[in-house]
Amino acid sequence: MSPDRSDIVLVEFAKIEDPDTDLLNEIRAYVPELPLIVVSGPLDPDAMRKLFKYNVLDWLDRPLDSAELLASIKNSVQSAKASQS
């Protein structure tokens, strides 16, 4: 992953557990400014709090709706570009 060429980071998890948060930590260490979208199954309140900790911009529930995914990507990229200017 090159921060110079990426507009977003999109990751998918079965559920949010400690190994997954390790990956989120690595992503944030490498590209802290890029919008991060997570796709997973339903989350309990503790898992949702973990996502906030890693500044996840959006969370999408499975099964994934393509229109919802495209809207999330578009909004994430626009938000990131607006904050850079």
N, C-alpha and C positions, 0 to 999 in steps of 0.2 A: 504494500500500500504506500502510495506516495502522496504526502499531504499537498504537494504542488499540483497534483492532477485530479484529486478527488473533490467532489462536492458534498457527498454525504457518506456515512457509514451505515450499512444495513446489516443487522445480524438476526439470526433466528435461533431460538432456544426451545427445547421441549418444555422446560420449566426453568425458573431462575433459581439456581443453587450456587454453592460456593465456587465450584470450578468456573461457572459462567461469570461470576463477578470478578474472578481473576482476569478473564478475557476483557471484560469491560474496563478494568483498571489499566490493562496494557494498552487498550485502544486510547483511553483518555491520556495516558502518559505520552503516547506517540502523536496523536492529533487532537489536542484538547479543544480546539476551536471548531472542528467539523460537527455538523448536526449528526446526531446518532439516533437511528430508528431501530426499535426492537420489535420483532415478531415472535409471539409465543402463544401458548394456550392461556386459559384464564389464570389470573394472578390473584394471590391473596394479598391482604394489605402489607405484610412484611416484604413480599417480593416487589410490590409497587414502590415502597419506600427505597428499596435498593436501587431501583431505576432512577429515582430522583437524585440519589447520592452521586450517580455518575452522569448527571445532567443529560439524561435521555430526553430528546426533544419530542418524540412520539412513540407510543406503544400501540401495536396493532394485534388484535386477537385473531387466532385461527378459527375457522378457515378464512383465509385471506381473500378479500374482495379486491379485484384488480383496480377498480376505480378509486377505492379508498387508499390503496398503496400509491397510485400515481398522484393523488391529491396530497398525500403526506410528503412525498418526495418533492413535489413542486413547492409546497409551502415551506419545507425545510430549506431548500436551496434559496428561495426568495428571502427568507428570514436571515440566513447567513450572509447573503450578499448585501442586504440592507444594513446589517450591523457592521460590515466591513467598510462602508462608505461614510 
